């Protein structure tokens, strides 16, 4: 039996220095935020290309947790603006998320009285 997932984790791997622009594209497509992690490739000393892309060891990993219904649009927006052939040279993939604990929506934060 196939399980339906409400959320997806979108992972964007891009050249260093493009995370702000990538997040702008993602937000324009419905993302509410993301987490950026500085990343360094490992074990790639003898590998010049991967899936047709030239690899550079200094990367940024942008993680975007989103509703499943927004996943495709966000991924397409990021790739259109910052995908292969651009300076960011990003590639994107997503993973299903079966449970989210500890996060509240932005709406519930706005509804809280101080």
MIZA-683261 format. One record per residue (C-alpha): residue number from 0; z, y, x. Coordinates in nm, 3 decimals, decimal comma. Example, Ala and Ser with C-alpha at 12.3 -4.5 7.8 and 13.67 -1.06 7.14 Angstrom:
2
<kolgu = 0	zz = 0,780	yy = -0,450	xx = 1,230>
<kolgu = 1	zz = 0,714	yy = -0,106	xx = 1,367>
// end
This chain:
114
<kolgu = 0	zz = 0,000	yy = 0,000	xx = 0,000>
<kolgu = 1	zz = -0,106	yy = 0,336	xx = 0,142>
<kolgu = 2	zz = 0,164	yy = 0,603	xx = 0,160>
<kolgu = 3	zz = 0,084	yy = 0,961	xx = 0,061>
<kolgu = 4	zz = 0,221	yy = 1,220	xx = 0,301>
<kolgu = 5	zz = 0,319	yy = 1,572	xx = 0,192>
<kolgu = 6	zz = 0,310	yy = 1,721	xx = 0,542>
<kolgu = 7	zz = 0,103	yy = 1,704	xx = 0,859>
<kolgu = 8	zz = 0,170	yy = 1,804	xx = 1,218>
<kolgu = 9	zz = -0,132	yy = 1,980	xx = 1,360>
<kolgu = 10	zz = -0,147	yy = 1,972	xx = 1,738>
<kolgu = 11	zz = -0,371	yy = 2,214	xx = 1,922>
<kolgu = 12	zz = -0,422	yy = 2,178	xx = 2,297>
<kolgu = 13	zz = -0,584	yy = 2,483	xx = 2,452>
<kolgu = 14	zz = -0,622	yy = 2,666	xx = 2,779>
<kolgu = 15	zz = -0,323	yy = 2,877	xx = 2,869>
<kolgu = 16	zz = -0,306	yy = 3,229	xx = 2,725>
<kolgu = 17	zz = -0,469	yy = 3,175	xx = 2,387>
<kolgu = 18	zz = -0,176	yy = 3,070	xx = 2,168>
<kolgu = 19	zz = -0,141	yy = 3,408	xx = 1,991>
<kolgu = 20	zz = -0,508	yy = 3,415	xx = 1,893>
<kolgu = 21	zz = -0,495	yy = 3,050	xx = 1,784>
<kolgu = 22	zz = -0,192	yy = 3,121	xx = 1,566>
<kolgu = 23	zz = -0,372	yy = 3,419	xx = 1,411>
<kolgu = 24	zz = -0,659	yy = 3,191	xx = 1,307>
<kolgu = 25	zz = -0,415	yy = 2,928	xx = 1,177>
<kolgu = 26	zz = -0,217	yy = 3,185	xx = 0,977>
<kolgu = 27	zz = -0,535	yy = 3,325	xx = 0,824>
<kolgu = 28	zz = -0,598	yy = 2,971	xx = 0,693>
<kolgu = 29	zz = -0,247	yy = 2,933	xx = 0,548>
<kolgu = 30	zz = -0,016	yy = 2,830	xx = 0,833>
<kolgu = 31	zz = 0,325	yy = 2,997	xx = 0,821>
<kolgu = 32	zz = 0,409	yy = 2,957	xx = 1,189>
<kolgu = 33	zz = 0,407	yy = 2,725	xx = 1,484>
<kolgu = 34	zz = 0,571	yy = 2,633	xx = 1,810>
<kolgu = 35	zz = 0,406	yy = 2,690	xx = 2,147>
<kolgu = 36	zz = 0,492	yy = 2,474	xx = 2,446>
<kolgu = 37	zz = 0,363	yy = 2,530	xx = 2,799>
<kolgu = 38	zz = 0,205	yy = 2,206	xx = 2,913>
<kolgu = 39	zz = 0,069	yy = 2,068	xx = 3,237>
<kolgu = 40	zz = -0,173	yy = 1,778	xx = 3,245>
<kolgu = 41	zz = -0,064	yy = 1,469	xx = 3,433>
<kolgu = 42	zz = -0,259	yy = 1,182	xx = 3,584>
<kolgu = 43	zz = -0,589	yy = 1,367	xx = 3,563>
<kolgu = 44	zz = -0,654	yy = 1,422	xx = 3,933>
<kolgu = 45	zz = -0,965	yy = 1,202	xx = 3,937>
<kolgu = 46	zz = -1,084	yy = 1,281	xx = 3,586>
<kolgu = 47	zz = -1,308	yy = 1,586	xx = 3,553>
<kolgu = 48	zz = -1,401	yy = 1,556	xx = 3,187>
<kolgu = 49	zz = -1,241	yy = 1,410	xx = 2,877>
<kolgu = 50	zz = -1,446	yy = 1,377	xx = 2,559>
<kolgu = 51	zz = -1,704	yy = 1,608	xx = 2,718>
<kolgu = 52	zz = -1,455	yy = 1,885	xx = 2,804>
<kolgu = 53	zz = -1,371	yy = 2,000	xx = 3,154>
<kolgu = 54	zz = -0,999	yy = 1,959	xx = 3,198>
<kolgu = 55	zz = -0,775	yy = 2,226	xx = 3,343>
<kolgu = 56	zz = -0,415	yy = 2,122	xx = 3,412>
<kolgu = 57	zz = -0,244	yy = 2,433	xx = 3,268>
<kolgu = 58	zz = -0,247	yy = 2,411	xx = 2,889>
<kolgu = 59	zz = -0,061	yy = 2,527	xx = 2,583>
<kolgu = 60	zz = 0,039	yy = 2,289	xx = 2,307>
<kolgu = 61	zz = 0,061	yy = 2,457	xx = 1,969>
<kolgu = 62	zz = 0,243	yy = 2,255	xx = 1,702>
<kolgu = 63	zz = 0,198	yy = 2,355	xx = 1,340>
<kolgu = 64	zz = 0,388	yy = 2,175	xx = 1,063>
<kolgu = 65	zz = 0,207	yy = 2,232	xx = 0,735>
<kolgu = 66	zz = 0,153	yy = 2,099	xx = 0,388>
<kolgu = 67	zz = -0,107	yy = 1,824	xx = 0,379>
<kolgu = 68	zz = -0,323	yy = 2,030	xx = 0,145>
<kolgu = 69	zz = -0,363	yy = 2,307	xx = 0,409>
<kolgu = 70	zz = -0,428	yy = 2,078	xx = 0,708>
<kolgu = 71	zz = -0,807	yy = 2,060	xx = 0,701>
<kolgu = 72	zz = -0,857	yy = 2,434	xx = 0,650>
<kolgu = 73	zz = -0,622	yy = 2,524	xx = 0,935>
<kolgu = 74	zz = -0,786	yy = 2,278	xx = 1,172>
<kolgu = 75	zz = -1,134	yy = 2,405	xx = 1,084>
<kolgu = 76	zz = -1,031	yy = 2,770	xx = 1,127>
<kolgu = 77	zz = -0,881	yy = 2,702	xx = 1,472>
<kolgu = 78	zz = -1,185	yy = 2,507	xx = 1,589>
<kolgu = 79	zz = -1,434	yy = 2,762	xx = 1,456>
<kolgu = 80	zz = -1,264	yy = 3,048	xx = 1,643>
<kolgu = 81	zz = -1,128	yy = 2,871	xx = 1,952>
<kolgu = 82	zz = -1,286	yy = 2,528	xx = 1,988>
<kolgu = 83	zz = -1,518	yy = 2,376	xx = 2,245>
<kolgu = 84	zz = -1,740	yy = 2,630	xx = 2,417>
<kolgu = 85	zz = -1,491	yy = 2,916	xx = 2,378>
<kolgu = 86	zz = -1,256	yy = 3,049	xx = 2,647>
<kolgu = 87	zz = -0,963	yy = 2,870	xx = 2,476>
<kolgu = 88	zz = -1,159	yy = 2,541	xx = 2,479>
<kolgu = 89	zz = -0,914	yy = 2,399	xx = 2,223>
<kolgu = 90	zz = -0,914	yy = 2,061	xx = 2,060>
<kolgu = 91	zz = -0,714	yy = 1,976	xx = 1,752>
<kolgu = 92	zz = -0,575	yy = 1,665	xx = 1,591>
<kolgu = 93	zz = -0,316	yy = 1,595	xx = 1,325>
<kolgu = 94	zz = -0,055	yy = 1,336	xx = 1,251>
<kolgu = 95	zz = 0,097	yy = 1,252	xx = 0,913>
<kolgu = 96	zz = 0,464	yy = 1,345	xx = 0,872>
<kolgu = 97	zz = 0,656	yy = 1,117	xx = 0,638>
<kolgu = 98	zz = 0,977	yy = 1,319	xx = 0,622>
<kolgu = 99	zz = 1,100	yy = 1,669	xx = 0,703>
<kolgu = 100	zz = 1,471	yy = 1,746	xx = 0,727>
<kolgu = 101	zz = 1,639	yy = 2,074	xx = 0,818>
<kolgu = 102	zz = 1,359	yy = 2,314	xx = 0,735>
<kolgu = 103	zz = 1,361	yy = 2,547	xx = 0,440>
<kolgu = 104	zz = 1,067	yy = 2,737	xx = 0,303>
<kolgu = 105	zz = 1,023	yy = 3,106	xx = 0,378>
<kolgu = 106	zz = 1,069	yy = 3,172	xx = 0,007>
<kolgu = 107	zz = 1,420	yy = 3,024	xx = 0,009>
<kolgu = 108	zz = 1,511	yy = 3,247	xx = 0,308>
<kolgu = 109	zz = 1,397	yy = 3,556	xx = 0,118>
<kolgu = 110	zz = 1,596	yy = 3,452	xx = -0,189>
<kolgu = 111	zz = 1,927	yy = 3,434	xx = 0,002>
<kolgu = 112	zz = 2,157	yy = 3,729	xx = -0,039>
<kolgu = 113	zz = 2,331	yy = 3,869	xx = 0,267>
// end
